[in-house]
Amino acid sequence: MKTRILSVLFVLFLISCGTNTQIVGAWTSENIPADKSYKKVFIAALTPNTNVQNAVENNLASAARERGIEVSTSGQTFSKSFTLDNQPTKTEILDKVKAQNADAIFTVTLLDKESETRYVPGSTTYYRPMTYGGYYGNFYSYYNTMYPMTYDPGYYKTDKVYFLESNLYDASSEELIWSAQSKTTNPSNIDSFARDYTEAMIKELVKDGVLKE
């Protein structure tokens, strides 16, 4: 019995530690040459939030380097921050990409964010006492002790959901070669989100055959 309980707790632990990011759709170009291998990628998180930009770009960069891919990021490449009224031109961007000798460009964009409200049902626990005494001595003592322990009412919970689009382009032709849309629910913080997102992207890239194990 103890072994069974420990096994259940272990499974629940693994589930709780899983990523909050899910791939909701992905596409891979049919025009990628079979012998094509990308050696250096330029990563750009398209967001005015520099903390998010750095966290996402740095996590993706680390994962790519672990697989032997050279990386440059927009945060490290551009010395200034861009705004809606001060965006880089096509020439500015592509010149930087070429200067880094990148043969692929990976972009990340927040498509949408929303709140979802869901009902979390409660649970009633049945407990059979093994010994008697103490608060079992009278009705109210028992009632007052056990009632809060055995009844868990349901409640409504609001989830924060973020939808992102990730694209991989061939740097020389500028053609899209892979794209995925993902959904992240209730990220606890920026770093946690970046790690979960990167893990989901790497798994999908490997699954789609774009990135080798």
C-alpha positions as CSV (number, residue, x, y, z in Angstrom):
1,M,0.0,0.0,0.0
2,K,2.8,2.4,0.9
3,T,4.6,1.6,-2.4
4,R,1.4,2.4,-4.3
5,I,0.9,5.7,-2.5
6,L,4.5,6.7,-3.2
7,S,4.1,5.8,-6.9
8,V,1.1,8.0,-7.2
9,L,2.8,10.9,-5.4
10,F,5.8,10.5,-7.7
11,V,3.6,10.7,-10.8
12,L,1.8,13.8,-9.4
13,F,5.2,15.4,-8.8
14,L,6.3,14.8,-12.4
15,I,3.1,16.3,-13.7
16,S,3.4,19.4,-11.5
17,C,7.0,19.9,-12.7
18,G,5.9,19.6,-16.4
19,T,6.0,22.5,-18.8
20,N,3.1,25.0,-18.9
21,T,3.7,25.5,-22.6
22,Q,1.8,23.5,-25.2
23,I,2.2,23.4,-29.0
24,V,-1.2,24.1,-30.6
25,G,-0.1,24.0,-34.2
26,A,3.1,23.6,-36.3
27,W,4.1,23.7,-40.0
28,T,7.3,22.7,-41.8
29,S,8.2,23.7,-45.3
30,E,8.5,20.9,-47.9
31,N,11.3,22.9,-49.6
32,I,14.1,22.3,-47.1
33,P,16.9,20.4,-48.8
34,A,17.6,17.0,-47.2
35,D,21.3,17.9,-46.8
36,K,20.6,21.4,-45.4
37,S,22.2,22.0,-42.0
38,Y,21.9,25.3,-40.2
39,K,25.1,26.1,-38.2
40,K,24.3,29.6,-36.8
41,V,21.0,31.2,-35.9
42,F,20.0,34.8,-35.2
43,I,17.3,34.9,-32.4
44,A,14.9,37.8,-32.1
45,A,12.1,38.0,-29.5
46,L,9.8,40.7,-30.9
47,T,8.7,42.5,-27.7
48,P,9.2,46.0,-26.2
49,N,9.7,44.3,-22.8
50,T,13.5,43.9,-22.5
51,N,13.3,41.6,-19.5
52,V,11.1,39.1,-21.5
53,Q,13.3,39.6,-24.6
54,N,16.5,38.8,-22.8
55,A,15.0,35.8,-20.9
56,V,13.6,34.2,-24.0
57,E,16.6,34.9,-26.3
58,N,19.1,33.7,-23.7
59,N,17.2,30.5,-22.9
60,L,16.9,29.7,-26.6
61,A,20.5,30.5,-27.1
62,S,21.7,28.2,-24.4
63,A,19.6,25.3,-25.7
64,A,21.0,25.9,-29.2
65,R,24.6,26.0,-28.0
66,E,24.1,22.7,-26.1
67,R,23.4,21.2,-29.5
68,G,26.4,22.7,-31.2
69,I,24.7,25.6,-32.9
70,E,26.3,29.0,-32.8
71,V,23.9,31.8,-31.8
72,S,23.6,35.6,-31.8
73,T,20.6,37.4,-30.3
74,S,19.0,40.7,-31.2
75,G,19.5,41.9,-27.6
76,Q,23.2,41.5,-27.9
77,T,23.5,42.7,-31.5
78,F,21.6,45.9,-31.3
79,S,22.9,48.5,-28.9
80,K,19.6,50.5,-28.7
81,S,16.0,49.6,-27.9
82,F,13.5,50.1,-30.6
83,T,10.0,51.5,-30.2
84,L,6.8,51.5,-32.3
85,D,7.9,54.8,-33.9
86,N,11.5,53.8,-34.2
87,Q,11.7,50.4,-35.8
88,P,14.8,49.1,-37.6
89,T,14.7,49.0,-41.3
90,K,15.0,45.8,-43.4
91,T,18.5,46.8,-44.3
92,E,19.5,47.4,-40.7
93,I,18.3,44.0,-39.6
94,L,19.6,42.0,-42.5
95,D,23.0,43.7,-42.4
96,K,23.3,42.7,-38.7
97,V,22.3,39.1,-39.5
98,K,24.9,38.9,-42.3
99,A,27.5,40.4,-40.1
100,Q,26.9,37.6,-37.6
101,N,27.3,35.0,-40.4
102,A,23.9,33.6,-39.4
103,D,22.3,31.2,-41.9
104,A,18.9,31.1,-40.0
105,I,16.7,33.5,-38.2
106,F,14.4,32.5,-35.3
107,T,11.6,34.9,-34.2
108,V,9.3,34.8,-31.3
109,T,6.1,37.0,-31.2
110,L,3.3,37.3,-28.6
111,L,0.1,37.0,-30.7
112,D,-2.5,37.4,-27.9
113,K,-3.1,37.1,-24.2
114,E,-6.3,36.5,-22.4
115,S,-7.9,35.4,-19.1
116,E,-9.9,32.1,-18.8
117,T,-12.2,31.4,-15.9
118,R,-12.8,27.8,-14.9
119,Y,-14.6,26.0,-12.1
120,V,-12.4,23.8,-9.9
121,P,-14.7,21.2,-8.2
122,G,-14.3,20.4,-4.5
123,S,-13.8,17.0,-2.9
124,T,-15.2,15.2,0.1
125,T,-12.9,12.9,2.1
126,Y,-14.1,9.9,4.0
127,Y,-12.0,9.0,7.0
128,R,-12.4,5.9,9.2
129,P,-10.8,6.5,12.7
130,M,-8.5,3.9,14.0
131,T,-8.5,5.0,17.7
132,Y,-11.0,6.9,19.9
133,G,-10.6,9.6,22.5
134,G,-9.8,13.3,22.5
135,Y,-12.2,15.2,20.2
136,Y,-14.3,12.1,19.8
137,G,-15.5,12.6,23.3
138,N,-18.5,14.8,22.4
139,F,-20.4,15.7,19.2
140,Y,-19.4,19.3,18.7
141,S,-15.7,18.7,19.4
142,Y,-15.7,16.1,16.7
143,Y,-17.8,18.1,14.3
144,N,-15.7,21.3,14.8
145,T,-12.5,19.3,14.3
146,M,-13.4,17.1,11.4
147,Y,-15.7,19.3,9.2
148,P,-12.9,21.6,8.0
149,M,-10.7,18.6,7.2
150,T,-13.2,16.6,5.3
151,Y,-15.0,19.1,3.1
152,D,-13.3,21.1,0.4
153,P,-15.7,23.4,-1.6
154,G,-15.3,24.1,-5.2
155,Y,-14.1,27.5,-6.5
156,Y,-13.5,29.5,-9.6
157,K,-10.0,30.1,-10.9
158,T,-8.8,32.6,-13.5
159,D,-6.0,31.5,-15.7
160,K,-3.6,33.8,-17.6
161,V,-3.0,32.4,-21.1
162,Y,-0.4,33.6,-23.6
163,F,-0.4,32.7,-27.3
164,L,3.0,32.9,-29.1
165,E,4.1,32.3,-32.6
166,S,7.7,31.1,-33.4
167,N,9.1,31.2,-36.9
168,L,12.4,29.9,-38.4
169,Y,13.6,31.6,-41.6
170,D,16.4,30.8,-44.0
171,A,18.7,33.9,-43.7
172,S,19.8,33.9,-47.4
173,S,16.4,33.5,-49.0
174,E,14.3,35.0,-46.1
175,E,11.8,32.2,-46.7
176,L,9.8,30.6,-43.8
177,I,10.9,27.1,-43.2
178,W,9.2,26.3,-39.9
179,S,6.5,27.8,-37.8
180,A,4.7,26.9,-34.5
181,Q,2.0,28.4,-32.3
182,S,2.1,27.8,-28.6
183,K,0.0,28.4,-25.6
184,T,1.4,29.1,-22.1
185,T,-0.8,29.0,-19.1
186,N,-0.1,30.7,-15.8
187,P,3.6,31.3,-16.0
188,S,5.0,31.9,-12.5
189,N,7.6,34.3,-13.6
190,I,9.6,35.4,-16.7
191,D,12.4,32.9,-16.2
192,S,10.1,30.0,-15.7
193,F,8.1,31.0,-18.8
194,A,11.3,31.2,-20.9
195,R,12.5,27.8,-19.7
196,D,9.1,26.1,-20.4
197,Y,8.8,27.8,-23.8
198,T,12.3,26.8,-24.9
199,E,11.7,23.2,-23.8
200,A,8.5,23.0,-25.8
201,M,10.2,24.6,-28.9
202,I,13.2,22.2,-28.9
203,K,10.9,19.2,-28.6
204,E,8.8,20.3,-31.5
205,L,11.8,21.2,-33.7
206,V,13.2,17.7,-33.1
207,K,9.8,16.1,-33.7
208,D,9.4,17.9,-37.0
209,G,12.9,16.9,-38.1
210,V,14.1,20.5,-38.3
211,L,16.6,20.0,-35.4
212,K,18.6,16.8,-35.0
213,E,18.9,15.1,-31.6
